[in-house]
């Protein structure tokens, strides 16, 4: 029995699995897609604390119509060829469609990126279909990756903030009162009415960064104190006066500080 009327003997073997012919190929073939584009977006710690909208100018290649036609949607297909009664041969061939011609043209577009309070370094903001184009499919996405600029006062770790304050030896001994200007310019009040040693650290709960998921929750602000000693020489009279005031015996404790002994 020979092949006639476009009859494919292998179709009856393989049914609707789509190994041969165009019907199964069209159902199972994915739409090609352009590459995603990832860009670093440097923002300030103030913006990550309070939130902001940042405008970014994007030069994007856009597909435009052009004269003529082009081959497109090329794919490999298996076809059968009759070699005689009851004999067939399977062959692979490249099949392409004929599509209108296109060209790429750069267009300038302004995108507005929302910096949400509490966003973390490395977090991404995605713009669908703003990536690289594909002449036979869909464009990829554009992703802005949040990068935090270094800050001269605060260091962020998770939702917590860290800062250092240098105080005089007098303030360290007798106490002091001061304010720290926060990222949104509100004042954090600090009062010490006892001795503050070099390296002492205090915590101010609720004065850290806002949590990204729950903006009403905030981390902790850690303040570490550095004590600046006077650089001038003391007279014998001053030395004796200090000894009388402090009434502290000499201490020479030798230990392994790296291990905390």
Backbone bond lengths (Angstrom), bond angles and torsions (degrees), N, CA, C in turn:
res aa  C-N    CA-C-N  psi(-1)  N-CA   C-N-CA  omega(-1)  CA-C   N-CA-C  phi
1 X - - - 1.474 - - 1.516 108.68 -
2 X 1.299 116.71 123.14 1.455 121.21 -176.76 1.523 111.04 -91.06
3 X 1.316 114.09 172.83 1.461 120.27 179.21 1.515 108.45 -86.44
4 X 1.347 117.13 133.58 1.459 120.09 -179.61 1.521 108.83 -150.82
5 X 1.357 113.95 151.16 1.466 119.50 174.22 1.506 113.51 64.74
6 X 1.358 118.40 27.66 1.459 120.39 177.98 1.516 112.55 77.48
7 X 1.359 117.83 12.45 1.463 120.85 -178.91 1.521 109.79 -70.51
8 X 1.335 117.22 129.80 1.466 123.18 177.74 1.516 107.76 -108.05
9 X 1.338 118.82 109.99 1.459 120.19 -176.78 1.514 112.55 -63.99
10 X 1.323 118.78 -25.00 1.462 119.89 -178.54 1.516 111.47 -77.37
11 X 1.357 116.57 -20.51 1.460 118.33 179.14 1.518 111.06 -64.36
12 X 1.352 117.25 -35.86 1.452 119.49 179.39 1.518 111.13 -69.95
13 X 1.348 116.88 -26.42 1.458 120.66 176.98 1.528 111.03 -72.41
14 X 1.348 116.11 -47.05 1.453 120.74 -169.39 1.520 112.82 -100.58
15 X 1.325 117.53 -4.10 1.454 120.86 173.58 1.517 112.09 59.11
16 X 1.362 116.68 -130.77 1.460 121.75 -173.42 1.523 112.93 -100.59
17 X 1.341 117.45 21.52 1.462 119.01 -178.55 1.511 112.19 -74.21
18 X 1.325 118.63 -15.81 1.447 120.71 173.44 1.506 114.28 79.12
19 X 1.336 120.06 24.83 1.455 120.56 176.28 1.519 110.54 -70.42
20 X 1.299 117.45 -30.32 1.462 121.78 -176.60 1.511 108.80 -128.50
21 X 1.317 115.10 156.00 1.450 119.77 178.23 1.513 110.69 82.97
22 X 1.339 116.86 179.62 1.462 121.17 -173.00 1.515 112.81 -97.24
23 X 1.315 118.76 -20.90 1.465 119.61 -174.72 1.502 112.17 -61.57
24 X 1.346 118.85 -50.87 1.455 122.33 -179.25 1.498 111.55 -67.97
25 X 1.329 118.79 -33.88 1.457 120.83 -178.78 1.524 110.66 -64.93
26 X 1.337 115.84 -43.02 1.451 119.24 -177.34 1.515 111.16 -67.15
27 X 1.329 116.76 -33.08 1.453 119.34 -178.74 1.526 111.11 -73.37
28 X 1.330 117.98 -34.14 1.454 120.19 -172.80 1.512 114.32 -98.04
29 X 1.334 118.67 -10.53 1.457 120.71 -174.77 1.523 110.68 -79.87
30 X 1.334 116.62 131.40 1.454 120.98 179.22 1.521 110.55 -82.64
31 X 1.333 115.12 149.13 1.464 119.89 176.28 1.518 109.02 -71.21
32 X 1.337 118.79 126.47 1.475 120.11 178.78 1.522 110.41 -62.73
33 X 1.333 115.14 154.89 1.463 120.41 -172.53 1.518 110.07 -140.59
34 X 1.333 116.49 139.59 1.455 120.97 177.53 1.524 111.69 -70.17
35 X 1.322 115.78 168.77 1.464 121.08 -177.00 1.528 110.75 -73.98
36 X 1.336 114.88 147.68 1.456 119.85 170.55 1.528 109.55 -75.25
37 X 1.311 116.49 148.98 1.467 122.56 177.93 1.522 108.00 -117.72
38 X 1.342 116.76 126.79 1.465 121.77 178.41 1.524 109.23 -115.21
39 X 1.322 116.30 127.32 1.466 122.19 -178.69 1.527 109.32 -126.66
40 X 1.351 116.48 139.19 1.463 121.27 174.82 1.518 109.22 -78.12
41 X 1.336 115.98 132.68 1.465 121.68 177.04 1.524 107.66 -118.29
42 X 1.339 115.61 109.37 1.459 120.96 -177.75 1.525 109.98 -84.27
43 X 1.331 115.40 125.27 1.465 121.35 -178.13 1.523 108.75 -130.02
44 X 1.324 115.67 161.24 1.461 120.95 -179.75 1.527 110.36 -86.03
45 X 1.321 114.95 160.92 1.465 120.05 176.21 1.532 110.35 -66.17
46 X 1.337 115.79 -31.03 1.464 119.08 176.14 1.526 110.93 -62.08
47 X 1.326 117.41 -40.68 1.469 120.64 179.43 1.525 111.14 -66.70
48 X 1.321 117.16 -37.19 1.461 120.45 178.65 1.527 111.78 -72.69
49 X 1.332 116.41 -20.40 1.469 120.47 178.38 1.530 110.94 -82.91
50 X 1.329 116.29 -47.98 1.467 120.35 -173.87 1.521 113.66 -100.34
51 X 1.345 117.39 -20.25 1.462 120.78 -174.18 1.520 111.09 91.01
52 X 1.337 115.64 156.30 1.460 120.01 -179.46 1.523 109.04 -170.16
53 X 1.328 116.48 166.25 1.457 122.57 171.74 1.524 107.41 -116.13
54 X 1.333 116.35 127.20 1.456 122.34 -177.18 1.528 108.61 -115.79
55 X 1.329 116.34 128.98 1.462 120.84 176.99 1.526 109.83 -92.07
56 X 1.330 115.61 130.48 1.467 122.31 -179.70 1.520 108.46 -123.17
57 X 1.334 116.84 130.03 1.461 121.42 177.22 1.518 108.41 -88.97
58 X 1.321 116.14 122.86 1.469 122.43 -176.89 1.523 109.75 -114.27
59 X 1.336 116.72 120.58 1.465 121.66 171.59 1.528 107.93 -90.67
60 X 1.307 115.45 106.28 1.460 121.17 -170.97 1.517 110.60 -115.95
61 X 1.359 118.86 130.27 1.466 120.96 172.91 1.534 110.51 -70.70
62 X 1.326 115.36 126.66 1.456 121.50 -176.91 1.523 109.02 -119.37
63 X 1.321 116.68 139.63 1.466 121.90 -179.85 1.524 109.78 -78.21
64 X 1.353 116.20 127.42 1.455 122.57 179.00 1.532 109.15 -124.06
65 X 1.333 118.20 151.42 1.474 120.32 177.73 1.527 111.05 -65.18
66 X 1.319 115.24 147.68 1.465 121.85 176.71 1.526 108.78 -136.98
67 X 1.349 116.68 165.48 1.461 121.05 -179.31 1.527 110.45 -72.04
68 X 1.329 115.08 148.92 1.455 120.14 175.36 1.518 112.88 91.27
69 X 1.327 113.93 -172.87 1.459 121.02 179.25 1.520 109.44 -128.26
70 X 1.308 115.42 171.15 1.464 121.86 -179.17 1.520 108.72 -149.49
71 X 1.324 115.05 158.87 1.464 119.49 173.94 1.522 108.40 -79.32
72 X 1.328 116.41 138.59 1.468 120.22 -177.37 1.521 109.40 -147.40
73 X 1.321 114.67 168.72 1.472 121.90 177.58 1.532 111.42 51.33
74 X 1.320 116.88 39.00 1.470 120.61 -179.92 1.523 110.18 -69.82
75 X 1.335 115.66 140.89 1.462 120.84 -179.08 1.513 109.50 -154.81
76 X 1.318 115.78 163.90 1.459 122.58 175.91 1.522 109.44 -92.68
77 X 1.323 115.61 133.32 1.457 120.34 178.19 1.527 109.67 -130.84
78 X 1.328 115.29 145.61 1.461 121.62 175.40 1.523 108.52 -93.26
79 X 1.341 116.38 128.77 1.461 121.62 177.82 1.530 108.56 -124.77
80 X 1.308 115.47 157.41 1.465 120.67 178.41 1.525 109.20 -110.77
81 X 1.314 116.08 140.87 1.456 122.25 179.95 1.523 108.49 -124.49
82 X 1.321 115.54 130.60 1.463 120.49 -179.74 1.530 109.68 -76.59
83 X 1.339 115.36 129.10 1.459 121.36 177.15 1.528 111.63 -105.39
84 X 1.301 115.66 3.03 1.463 120.09 -177.61 1.511 109.92 142.00
85 X 1.295 117.31 -179.29 1.470 120.26 -179.04 1.529 111.34 -56.72
86 X 1.332 116.15 119.37 1.459 121.09 176.23 1.513 114.66 74.86
87 X 1.337 119.11 5.54 1.475 121.46 -177.50 1.531 109.38 -122.49
88 X 1.358 113.97 130.72 1.458 119.74 -178.38 1.529 109.26 -136.40
89 X 1.311 115.44 154.67 1.468 121.64 176.74 1.526 108.77 -129.22
90 X 1.361 116.17 133.69 1.465 121.22 176.75 1.520 109.13 -91.50
91 X 1.342 115.99 134.73 1.456 121.54 -179.65 1.526 109.29 -135.93
92 X 1.346 115.36 149.96 1.462 120.97 176.38 1.524 109.98 -105.69
93 X 1.314 116.39 133.01 1.455 119.53 178.59 1.527 110.17 -140.19
94 X 1.332 115.40 155.16 1.457 121.62 178.87 1.517 109.53 -88.69
95 X 1.308 115.58 128.40 1.458 122.11 -179.30 1.523 108.31 -121.60
96 X 1.325 118.16 131.30 1.463 123.14 -179.95 1.526 109.73 -126.46
97 X 1.329 114.99 154.43 1.458 120.96 172.54 1.537 108.69 -95.82
98 X 1.289 115.83 165.67 1.455 121.88 175.86 1.528 108.06 -105.97
99 X 1.335 116.11 119.82 1.469 120.97 -175.41 1.524 110.35 -124.10
100 X 1.335 116.90 157.67 1.467 119.76 174.27 1.523 110.33 -61.61
101 X 1.301 117.09 144.56 1.463 121.77 -179.28 1.531 110.38 -72.63
102 X 1.343 115.55 152.11 1.464 120.95 179.75 1.523 109.44 -136.72
103 X 1.327 115.06 165.25 1.458 121.80 174.25 1.530 108.40 -139.52
104 X 1.342 116.09 159.76 1.459 121.20 178.23 1.523 109.86 -102.17
105 X 1.324 115.11 133.93 1.463 120.49 -179.24 1.525 108.47 -135.04
106 X 1.344 116.94 130.23 1.459 121.45 179.84 1.520 110.74 -72.46
107 X 1.333 114.69 132.66 1.456 120.86 176.05 1.523 109.07 -127.66
108 X 1.325 116.23 140.33 1.462 121.62 178.28 1.519 109.22 -90.48
109 X 1.335 115.09 130.41 1.456 120.28 -178.47 1.516 108.64 -137.33
110 X 1.329 116.24 138.02 1.461 121.50 179.31 1.530 108.53 -98.43
111 X 1.327 115.81 121.87 1.462 121.98 178.42 1.526 109.25 -109.47
112 X 1.306 116.51 141.03 1.465 121.50 178.63 1.520 108.72 -106.38
113 X 1.323 115.20 116.74 1.463 121.41 -178.39 1.523 108.43 -101.65
114 X 1.310 117.16 126.67 1.463 121.12 178.17 1.525 109.51 -88.32
115 X 1.330 115.82 120.85 1.460 121.63 172.63 1.524 106.62 -93.49
116 X 1.322 115.81 106.17 1.459 120.16 -176.00 1.527 110.15 -85.83
117 X 1.350 117.58 144.19 1.460 120.30 178.51 1.534 111.20 -57.05
118 X 1.334 114.49 132.05 1.457 119.89 176.72 1.516 115.18 89.24
119 X 1.348 118.34 -1.20 1.460 119.49 178.43 1.530 109.65 -57.82
120 X 1.342 115.45 145.50 1.457 121.19 -175.94 1.522 110.75 -97.55
121 X 1.315 115.68 154.25 1.459 120.92 174.61 1.526 109.33 -61.15
122 X 1.328 117.05 129.46 1.459 122.03 -177.96 1.515 114.12 95.08
123 X 1.322 117.70 -10.72 1.460 120.88 177.52 1.528 109.59 -68.34
124 X 1.334 117.06 149.73 1.459 120.86 -174.07 1.520 111.41 -115.97
125 X 1.336 114.15 145.93 1.465 122.73 173.70 1.535 106.81 -117.58
126 X 1.329 117.08 122.28 1.474 121.97 -171.25 1.526 111.94 -105.29
127 X 1.341 114.85 135.12 1.465 121.94 170.46 1.528 107.57 -112.61
128 X 1.318 116.22 114.71 1.459 122.24 -176.91 1.535 109.70 -67.43
129 X 1.349 115.52 134.07 1.476 123.69 172.83 1.532 112.79 65.04
130 X 1.339 117.78 22.93 1.460 120.53 176.51 1.529 111.72 -107.69
131 X 1.339 116.68 13.18 1.455 120.95 178.73 1.519 112.05 -90.63
132 X 1.353 115.76 -151.94 1.457 120.03 -178.51 1.530 110.65 -71.95
133 X 1.356 117.34 140.77 1.464 119.67 179.90 1.525 111.92 -78.44
134 X 1.306 115.70 164.47 1.467 122.73 172.56 1.523 106.99 -132.63
135 X 1.336 117.20 123.60 1.464 120.25 -172.79 1.526 112.38 -65.03
136 X 1.328 117.18 -23.36 1.465 119.58 -179.41 1.525 112.37 -112.61
137 X 1.334 117.49 14.72 1.459 118.28 -177.06 1.518 112.48 -159.92
138 X 1.322 115.29 -147.78 1.463 122.06 -175.60 1.525 110.36 -97.72
139 X 1.341 117.01 151.10 1.469 119.28 175.70 1.522 111.03 -73.16
140 X 1.335 115.77 156.71 1.455 120.49 174.98 1.525 110.89 -77.68
141 X 1.326 115.92 -171.48 1.458 121.30 -178.66 1.528 110.37 -104.83
142 X 1.313 115.72 158.30 1.457 122.98 174.83 1.522 107.63 -108.64
143 X 1.345 116.23 126.88 1.463 120.72 -178.64 1.522 109.63 -121.23
144 X 1.336 115.93 127.27 1.455 121.44 173.74 1.534 107.98 -98.74
145 X 1.330 115.33 122.34 1.467 121.11 179.87 1.528 108.70 -99.00
146 X 1.334 116.41 121.38 1.459 121.91 -175.91 1.529 110.18 -69.34
147 X 1.324 115.13 128.09 1.467 122.15 174.84 1.530 107.57 -126.48
148 X 1.344 116.57 132.42 1.458 121.75 -175.41 1.524 111.00 -94.77
149 X 1.336 115.96 126.69 1.459 119.82 175.56 1.538 109.86 -69.46
150 X 1.331 117.63 145.03 1.467 119.49 174.79 1.526 110.64 -59.80
151 X 1.320 116.23 144.45 1.461 121.96 -179.02 1.525 109.18 -115.83
152 X 1.318 117.37 141.16 1.460 120.70 -174.13 1.529 112.92 -78.23
153 X 1.338 117.83 -14.60 1.458 120.32 -177.47 1.524 112.45 -115.27
154 X 1.327 117.33 -43.56 1.459 120.93 -172.20 1.531 111.03 -113.73
155 X 1.330 114.60 148.04 1.459 123.31 170.91 1.521 107.14 -121.34
156 X 1.340 115.43 133.87 1.458 119.83 -177.71 1.519 111.32 -102.57
157 X 1.329 115.80 135.77 1.465 122.77 170.74 1.519 107.37 -135.45
158 X 1.335 115.53 104.96 1.460 119.49 -174.48 1.513 109.66 65.84
159 X 1.338 116.28 -124.95 1.466 120.46 176.77 1.528 112.08 -97.50
160 X 1.323 118.55 3.59 1.458 122.26 -178.65 1.524 110.93 -97.90
161 X 1.324 115.31 152.58 1.458 122.82 176.28 1.527 109.47 -119.17
162 X 1.332 115.48 146.17 1.464 121.64 179.80 1.531 108.56 -128.05
163 X 1.336 115.40 139.90 1.461 120.58 175.35 1.526 109.14 -149.97
164 X 1.322 115.93 160.96 1.463 122.48 177.84 1.520 109.72 -118.76
165 X 1.321 115.54 143.64 1.457 121.94 177.13 1.527 108.03 -127.18
166 X 1.324 116.37 126.47 1.464 121.17 175.64 1.523 109.39 -93.55
167 X 1.332 116.32 127.03 1.470 121.80 179.08 1.519 108.93 -121.94
168 X 1.317 115.63 161.68 1.465 120.08 178.42 1.527 110.22 -78.85
169 X 1.315 115.98 164.37 1.463 120.59 177.63 1.524 110.45 -63.76
170 X 1.331 116.56 -35.61 1.462 120.05 178.20 1.522 110.74 -62.24
171 X 1.366 116.43 -47.56 1.468 119.61 178.53 1.523 111.39 -63.29
172 X 1.316 116.15 -36.42 1.461 119.62 179.39 1.527 111.37 -63.79
173 X 1.327 117.09 -30.89 1.466 120.68 -176.63 1.519 112.63 -89.28
174 X 1.319 117.88 -38.68 1.469 119.47 -171.84 1.525 112.78 -105.16
175 X 1.329 118.31 -10.19 1.452 120.95 -178.25 1.520 111.86 99.75
176 X 1.318 115.73 167.34 1.466 119.68 -176.83 1.525 109.42 -163.96
177 X 1.319 115.37 170.61 1.459 123.29 175.98 1.519 107.76 -138.45
178 X 1.339 117.45 135.33 1.461 121.23 -176.58 1.523 110.41 -155.58
179 X 1.342 115.43 172.53 1.458 122.08 176.02 1.525 109.54 -129.42
180 X 1.332 116.24 143.17 1.468 122.75 172.58 1.518 107.73 -109.59
181 X 1.326 116.10 126.45 1.471 120.44 177.01 1.521 109.18 -78.33
182 X 1.330 115.67 120.42 1.470 121.65 -175.74 1.528 110.63 -82.98
183 X 1.344 116.00 -179.09 1.459 122.36 -174.19 1.529 113.20 -66.47
184 X 1.329 117.13 -24.17 1.474 120.35 176.86 1.526 110.88 -106.23
185 X 1.349 115.71 16.06 1.469 124.06 176.53 1.524 114.44 76.38
186 X 1.326 119.57 4.50 1.464 117.84 172.16 1.528 109.00 -76.90
187 X 1.327 116.24 156.64 1.456 122.29 -173.49 1.528 111.20 -98.12
188 X 1.330 115.00 133.57 1.462 121.58 174.63 1.524 107.76 -102.16
189 X 1.320 116.34 116.42 1.461 122.59 -173.90 1.539 109.90 -85.23
190 X 1.327 115.82 130.80 1.466 121.45 179.38 1.530 108.38 -128.64
191 X 1.322 115.58 127.84 1.464 121.99 177.43 1.522 108.71 -128.37
192 X 1.349 115.69 130.17 1.467 121.64 175.00 1.525 107.75 -126.87
193 X 1.339 116.33 118.68 1.461 120.15 179.43 1.523 112.09 -112.66
194 X 1.340 114.73 16.05 1.468 119.12 176.76 1.527 108.66 -138.20
195 X 1.320 115.89 177.19 1.460 120.71 -176.27 1.530 109.82 -63.46
196 X 1.330 115.48 134.15 1.463 122.28 176.75 1.521 107.67 -114.69
197 X 1.324 116.94 115.07 1.455 119.93 -178.48 1.525 110.74 -87.15
198 X 1.312 113.79 159.84 1.466 119.53 179.62 1.535 109.73 -62.14
199 X 1.323 117.50 127.73 1.465 122.36 -178.89 1.512 113.85 91.61
200 X 1.347 117.09 -1.66 1.464 119.27 178.07 1.524 110.03 -64.00
201 X 1.315 115.39 146.26 1.472 120.66 -177.64 1.523 109.53 -131.12
202 X 1.332 115.45 135.74 1.456 120.50 174.38 1.525 109.02 -119.40
203 X 1.331 115.47 160.36 1.462 121.42 -179.90 1.522 109.78 -117.91
204 X 1.335 114.85 137.37 1.458 121.10 173.66 1.530 107.24 -119.08
205 X 1.332 115.40 97.07 1.463 120.22 -176.74 1.526 110.59 -66.16
206 X 1.333 115.21 142.47 1.460 120.97 178.84 1.512 113.98 79.42
207 X 1.345 117.64 6.39 1.471 120.97 179.57 1.528 111.79 -110.63
208 X 1.336 116.08 16.66 1.457 119.91 176.80 1.519 111.32 -91.83
209 X 1.340 116.45 -154.62 1.460 121.58 179.23 1.523 110.69 -79.98
210 X 1.343 117.22 151.47 1.460 118.95 173.09 1.525 110.60 -68.81
211 X 1.330 115.97 145.12 1.454 120.81 176.24 1.528 109.28 -74.90
212 X 1.342 116.90 135.01 1.469 120.75 -175.12 1.526 111.61 -63.12
213 X 1.321 117.40 -39.64 1.467 120.66 -177.76 1.526 111.36 -79.24
214 X 1.338 116.55 -36.53 1.463 121.32 -177.01 1.532 107.82 -129.52
215 X 1.353 115.87 91.49 1.461 120.84 -173.05 1.520 113.94 -64.36
216 X 1.342 117.98 -18.81 1.466 119.73 178.49 1.524 111.40 -79.61
217 X 1.325 117.63 -8.52 1.459 121.53 175.33 1.527 109.54 -100.41
218 X 1.328 115.46 136.74 1.467 120.11 -179.27 1.517 109.85 -130.77
219 X 1.334 113.77 152.58 1.455 119.91 179.74 1.525 111.37 -77.18
220 X 1.330 115.26 -161.63 1.464 122.63 -175.26 1.520 110.00 -111.40
221 X 1.327 116.20 143.47 1.459 122.33 172.47 1.521 108.03 -97.88
222 X 1.335 116.35 121.62 1.461 122.22 178.09 1.534 108.32 -103.21
223 X 1.333 115.59 125.44 1.466 121.64 -179.03 1.530 108.29 -115.70
224 X 1.331 115.77 119.46 1.463 121.61 178.40 1.529 108.75 -106.57
225 X 1.338 116.06 134.76 1.465 120.87 -175.54 1.528 110.93 -102.66
226 X 1.316 113.98 132.84 1.467 122.20 171.78 1.527 107.51 -108.85
227 X 1.310 116.23 132.82 1.468 120.89 -179.09 1.527 108.90 -101.54
228 X 1.320 114.80 123.53 1.465 120.43 178.49 1.531 109.18 -95.82
229 X 1.322 115.98 119.09 1.456 121.16 -179.44 1.521 109.88 -84.50
230 X 1.340 117.10 150.63 1.472 119.58 177.35 1.526 110.24 -64.94
231 X 1.312 115.60 144.09 1.457 120.39 -175.84 1.529 112.42 -94.91
232 X 1.312 118.25 -15.05 1.465 120.16 -179.61 1.524 111.79 -78.87
233 X 1.312 115.25 164.16 1.473 121.31 177.49 1.524 109.89 -82.71
234 X 1.338 115.53 148.06 1.454 121.53 178.47 1.529 109.56 -99.51
235 X 1.298 114.55 142.59 1.464 118.67 174.80 1.520 109.67 -75.17
236 X 1.339 116.77 164.98 1.464 120.75 178.69 1.520 110.40 -61.76
237 X 1.318 115.99 -34.96 1.471 119.98 178.84 1.519 110.88 -65.02
238 X 1.373 116.32 -42.46 1.471 120.56 178.55 1.524 111.61 -65.21
239 X 1.331 116.29 -40.26 1.461 120.44 179.85 1.524 110.54 -62.16
240 X 1.312 116.81 -44.76 1.467 120.22 -179.81 1.524 110.97 -66.04
241 X 1.335 115.73 -36.05 1.466 119.17 179.32 1.533 110.80 -65.55
242 X 1.323 116.26 -40.81 1.471 120.13 178.72 1.521 110.54 -64.23
243 X 1.324 116.38 -42.00 1.467 120.03 178.76 1.516 110.90 -61.55
244 X 1.337 116.71 -39.50 1.459 120.57 179.39 1.526 111.33 -66.85
245 X 1.333 115.48 -38.28 1.474 119.03 -178.56 1.526 111.40 -71.87
246 X 1.326 116.93 -46.44 1.468 120.34 -174.35 1.513 112.73 -78.77
247 X 1.340 116.32 -32.22 1.469 121.20 -179.22 1.533 110.87 49.65
248 X 1.321 115.62 50.02 1.463 122.42 -177.81 1.520 109.51 -118.42
249 X 1.327 115.41 130.06 1.457 120.23 178.24 1.530 109.83 -76.25
250 X 1.322 116.32 157.25 1.459 121.06 176.18 1.521 110.49 -65.44
251 X 1.342 116.00 140.36 1.467 121.81 179.44 1.523 108.23 -128.92
252 X 1.320 115.60 127.48 1.470 120.41 176.63 1.523 107.89 -128.78
253 X 1.318 116.53 78.17 1.461 121.33 -179.44 1.523 109.26 -96.17
254 X 1.316 116.40 121.21 1.458 121.51 -179.56 1.530 108.04 -106.72
255 X 1.344 116.84 127.74 1.468 120.14 -176.45 1.523 109.86 -157.48
256 X 1.338 115.62 167.13 1.460 122.47 178.06 1.532 108.02 -83.22
257 X 1.338 115.62 97.10 1.456 119.92 -177.26 1.519 114.06 -70.55
258 X 1.347 116.74 -26.52 1.461 119.06 -179.62 1.514 112.50 -68.05
259 X 1.337 116.51 -29.76 1.463 120.47 179.55 1.530 112.14 -100.31
260 X 1.326 116.21 -2.56 1.455 119.44 176.71 1.517 113.75 79.90
261 X 1.342 119.06 15.34 1.471 120.19 178.31 1.514 111.16 -76.18
